[in-house]
Amino acid sequence: MRTSLNNIKAIEDYLSGRLAPGDMLLFEANTLLNKDLINDIQHQQNTYALVRQYSRQKLKDEIIAVQKILATAPQHSGFMKRITNLFKKD
């Protein structure tokens, strides 16, 4: 179990560019010898991509919810009018 956590940490450091140049070369040499490491790197990259996509979608959902509140709440009608006026063509 500990070995897999160490591998995840090493891959994370590699992908984020936090390895020293010598450690980077050693890690890359290890990928030539260890095909499982290449697969682990690809899986971790895919995981990071999914997390980024999920985070973006959650943020977009939050922004849409706030926009709906601002657009429909009477106390925010003046604010919405000012925003609309910013985008009107003269």
N, C-alpha and C positions, 0 to 999 in steps of 0.2 A: 504494500500500500504506500509506504513512504517513497519508494522508488518512483511510482507513477506521479506523486505530487511533485517530486523533484524534477521529473521530466516536464510536467506542465509548467512549472516555474521557469525552467531553462528555455522552453519554447516561447513563453511569454516574453522573457527578456530578449530573446533573439528577434521576435517579431516587432517588438517595440524599439529595438535599436539600443537597448541598455547594456549590451555586452561590450566589454573592452575589445579592441581590435584583435588581440591574440585569442581571446575566448571565442570571438565570432568565427575566426578561422578554424579553431578546434571544433566548434559546433558544426560548421559547414562540412568539415572533413568527416565528422561522425555521421552526417546524413548520407554520405557516399557509401558508408559501410553498413548502415542500419536502415533498411527499407521501411521498417515499422515506424521509425522516427519521421520519415517523410510523410507517411500516412497520418501520423499524429499531428504534424504541423498543418497539414491540409484540413484535418478535422477542427483544429483550434481556429484556423483562419475562417472556416465556415461558421463556427460558433460565434466568433466576434462579429461577422457580417450579420448574422441573425439577430444578435443583441442590438446592434446599431439600428437595424431596420425596425425592430420592435420599439426601441426607444423613440425613434422618429415618429412612428405611428402614434404612440402614446402622447407625445408632445403635440402632434397635429390634432388629436382628439381633444386635448385640453384647450387648445387655442380655439377650436370650433365651438366648444362649450361656452367659453368666455364670450366669444363673439355673439352667440345666440342670446346670452344674458344681456349683453349691452344693447343688442338690436331690439329686444322685446320689452325690457324694463322701462317703465315710464320715467323713472328718475334719471335715466341715462339718455333721454331723447335729445337733449341739448348737445351732449357729447357726440352722439351719432350724426347730428346735423353738421357739426363742425368738421367731422371726419369726411362726410359726404362732400362738403364744400371744397375740401382740399383736392378732390379728384374731379371736380366739375371743369369742363372746358369753357373758357370764356368766349 
